[in-house]
Structure formats: structure tokens, C-alpha cells
């Protein structure tokens, strides 16, 4: 199964959908500190290494909402900018593989820049989620990358022949935009469900497509709702989720969405693709995931 999935991804038959586990093994080049990607590590990093209350520790959007209410939305954005825009991180093995494959369409719910770094020098369209923005019905921003620089474009200007990098929760490049707090997600998910969170050309392209979910756990409603709306109109099956130790809750949810669970993780599919057993040493045995 892993060999078939690796081959299908290599051929371009599957759309990679990246969760926080895609960044497992990534560390700060100066300090060796692991990149905060999953919910717990993001909350701890945002709170200077200290746990927050049990209610806030449940997921990052809830904790970010608390910080926003106390210190303003800009405080959350500054934290994300500093974390993903100003620090230098090692490369994830998965992203190195994707750099070689250059998929036509990738969904990445992380807020870092590794996916964009994989397409440096390669013209592409960057789609990022936006929230709580006046003056537009849409909840996405479009940027055209010409191989050197980004420039914002309108929907009718998009070159549909180029690869598409969809980062629904945002990134710091070319300029920062993020979906982070509960208030952001309420606005974004409302418009996503209403059809205003995804460009029309992607709504057409995604019909009957299949996905490979990498580094994504489906334990909480937030990531479930994002995933459900982004893959609307998928084929049969909708895709395959690599989850090494799936819970019953995850199995039931995946079954309801037509997604087949494969009890494996990213190092396993990389090994099946012939990229070497040493990759496994970079990935922790378990990782927790949140939006």
C-alpha cells in the first residue's frame, strides 16, 4: 500500500495534504530547538514555554483567542511572524521530497514557509486564507510568483497552468496573513462553508480528486471542519490518511469522509519511495496535531 501511495503521489495522481507532522524533525539551525507546529508546541512557544489553563491548552485557536483578547490580535501575529518569518529552520525530509516532485496542487495547513521554499525559482500561484477583512466577499488572497517575486493578483489574472500552493491558515511571505484565533476560524470557516474561502478554479480542479493526508491527526473539530470543506467533491475513496496509531474517533471520522486510514507515518512512505531508512531517525515516534 505504501509503495502504491508513494508511486501515485510521484505520478501526480494524489494531492498531498500536509498537517503539522510534516514538520517533525525540523529544528532551529542556531539553537536546535524543534519548530513549534502542533497545537501544544505552538501554545507553549506563544506563552514563553509555560502551559496555559487546561481549557486553553485544548487547541491553539482557543489559546490564541485568549492572547488576542488580552494583548490584541497583533500580539498573535507577531508571535507567528517571529516563529516562521524570522527564524531559520532545517528542512523537513518530506518537503525535500515534494521539492523533487513539484506537485501540481498542494494543501498545507501549517503556517511556515517550507512549502514555498520548495518552489523557489518555480512560477506558481499562492493561495492563502484571510479572515476579518472588510471590502471583499472572499476569504482568500492570491499571489503570483514569477520565479523571483510575488505580486498580488485578482481571480481573473490567475494562470491556471501553474502549480498551486494552498496555505489556508496563512504564512509570513510575501507579507503576513494568518488564520489563528477562534475569531479568525469562525469567520474563515463560515465563508469556507459558503463557498467564498476557495477560488473558483480550485473548486473545479478538485472535483473527483484524491488526497494523501500526511502528518495530520483528526482529533478536533477545527481541523476536521477545515479538512472537510477543502476536500469537498473528492473522488471515491477521497484519499488515504497516514496515521500510525489512529483513535476510534479518527477512524469513524475518516470513514464518514471516505478516507482510508493507513497505519503508518511519513518516514514509512518516504522509505517506500526509496528515500532511505535514515529518514526515520528524524521523526519522533508520536506527534500531536492541532490547527
N, C-alpha and C positions, 0 to 999 in steps of 0.2 A: 504493500500500500504506500509506504513512504517513498519508494522508488518511483511509483506511478505518479504520486503527487509532485515530486521534485521534477520529473520529466514534463508533466503538464504545465507547471509553472515556468519551466525553461522554454517551452513552446509558446507561451503566452495564452494558454487555454484557461488559466485561473487568474483571478485578480487577488493580489496579496493585500490582506487587511491586517495592519500592524497594531498590536497593543503594546503596553509598557514592557512586557517581557522581551520585546525585540531589542531593548537596550540593556539587557542583562549582560554583565561583564564589562560595561563601559565605565571608565574611571577618569577622574581629573588628571591631566598629564603632569600637573605640578604637585598635587597632594596625594594622589592615589585614591581619593575619595570616590565611592561609587556615585554614578549620576542618579539623582532622585527622579524616578519615573513613575513608580506605582504610588498608590494613594497614601500609604503610611509614610513612605520616604519623603514624599512631597510635603506632607503636613509637618513632619519633623524638621525638614530643612527650612520651611517657612517660619517655624516657631523657634528658630535658633537651637534645634536639637532637642527640644523639650516636648513631651507628649501634651496634647490638649485634653479636654474632658472626653469621656467615653462617647458622648453624643456627637462631639465634633470629630472624633477620630474615626467615625464610621466611614466617611469618604471625604476626599479633598474638596469638592464643591461646597460642602457644608462648612468645613473649616475656613475656606476662602471667603465665604459669605460673612463669617464672624469677623475676620480681619477687615473686610471691606466696611462693615458697619462701624467698627471701632476706629479704623485709620484711613478709610477711603479706598475706593477702587484702585487708585494709583499705587497704593502700597502693594497690592497683589500683583499688579502688572510690573512694578519694579522688581519684585522678587523673581518673577518669571524671566524678565529681561536679563537680570544678573545671572541667573542659573543657566539659561540656554543661549543667551546672546553674547555674554562677556567672558565666559569661562571656556577653556579648551579641553575637549574630551577625546579619549581614544575612540577608534572606530569599532562599531559592533560587527561581528562576523556576518550577521545576516545582511547588514547594509552593504558590506563589501560584495556579497553575492548579488544583491539587487543592482549594484553598480555595474556588474558584468552583464546582467540580464537586460537591464534597461526596459522594464515592463511598460506597456502602453498606458496602463492605469494602475495607480497605487493609492490605497486609502491608509492614512497613518494618523491615529488618534493621539499620538504624542505631540508635544509642543516644541521639540528640539529641531535642529537643522540637519541631522544626518542624512535624511532622505534627500533634501535639497542639495547637500554636498555631493551626493551620489550622481547628481545630474549637472554638476558644474561643467560648463562648456557645451552642454547639450540643450538646444532650444526646447522649451516646454511651457505648459500652462500651469500656473499655481492657483489652486482654489482653496481659500481659507474661510472658515466660518467667522461671522461677526455677530454682535449682539448689542441691543440697546442703542441702535444707531438711528437717528432721525433722517428724514429726507429720502428714504428708499424702502420699497416693499421687500427687497431681497435681504437675505441673511448670509450672503457670501460676498467675498471680494475676489476679483480676477486680476492676475498679474501675468503678463507675457515676459518670458525670459528669452532673450535673443542669443544666448551663449555667453554674454558678458554682463548684461544689466537687466534688471526688472523694470517694467513700467506698467502702471495700472491700465487696464483696458475695459471696455464695455462688452456686454454679452455678444453683440453682433460683430465684434472685432476678433473674436477668438478663432485661431487657426485650429480647426478640429482634426488636422492631421498630426498634430504634435502630441507627445506624451502628456498625460495629465497627472499631477501630484495633488491629491485632495487631502488637506490637513484641516479637518473640520474644527478642531479645537485651537487652531492658530499656530503662529510661530513668530520669532522676533525679526525675520527677514522677509522682504526688504525693509519693512517697518512693522513695528509690533502690533499684533491684534490677537486677542485671546478670548476663548470661552473658558471661564474658570469657576466663578461663584455660582451659587444656586440661582441667583437672579439672572445671570448670563444664560444658564441652561434652560430656565423657564421660557425666556424669550426665544432662544435659538430652537429648542425642541418644538415649541408651538408653531413656529414658522416652517420648521422642517417637516412636521406632520401635515402642514397646509400646502406643502409643495414649493415654498419660497426659499428653502435652505439649500437647494441643489440646482445648478444651472440646467437649462432645458436640454442642452446637448448631452449631458451626462445621464439625464433621465432616459433618453433614447438609447444611449450606448449600453447602459446597464441591463437592458431587458434580456432575460434568459441567460445572463452570465452566471458564472460560478466563482466562488471565493475560497481562498485558503487563509484561515484565521491563524495568525502567528503571534504568540506571546499575549494572547487575550483571554482573561478569565471573565466569566459572565455571571458574577455573583450578585451584582447590584442593579437596581432598576435604571440608573443613569446610563451605564454603558450598554445595557440591554436595549433601551429606547433608541440610543444613537445608532447602534448596530441595526436594529430592525428597520429604521427608516432609510438608512444608507443602502441597504441591500434589497429594498423593495423591487419586486419584479424579477427576482433571481430565477435561475433555472431549477431543474429537479435532478439531483438534490441541489440545494442552494450552495452547498460547499462543504468543506471539511475543517474542523477546528482541532488543532493540536493542543490537547490538554492532558498533561501527564497523569494527574490524579483528579479526575472530574468528580464533582459532587453530584448527588442525585438531582439537586436543583438545576445544575448546569445541564445535566443530561436531558431533563424534561424540557427545559427551555430550548435547547438545540433541536430536540425532536419536533417541537412546535413550530420551529422556523425552517425545518427541512435541512438542517445541518447535521452531518455525521461527525461524531466525536471519534478522534483517533488518539489513543492513549500514548502520546509521545510528546516531544518538545522540539524546540528549534535545533539543538545540536543533532538530534536524530535525523531530521530532514536534510540538514547540511551534510551529514555523513552519507546519507542515501544519495545525495547529489555528487558524492565523490570529493568532498572538500576537506576530508581529513578528520580523524578521530580527535585530534588535539583541540578541536573547537569546543568539545565538551568541557574541557577544563576551565573555559572562560565563563561558563554559565552556572549559576547557583542551582542546587538541587530543586529548590522551590522558589517561586516568586509570587507575590501578591499584586493584584492589579486593581486599579481604580481609574476613574476619569479625572 
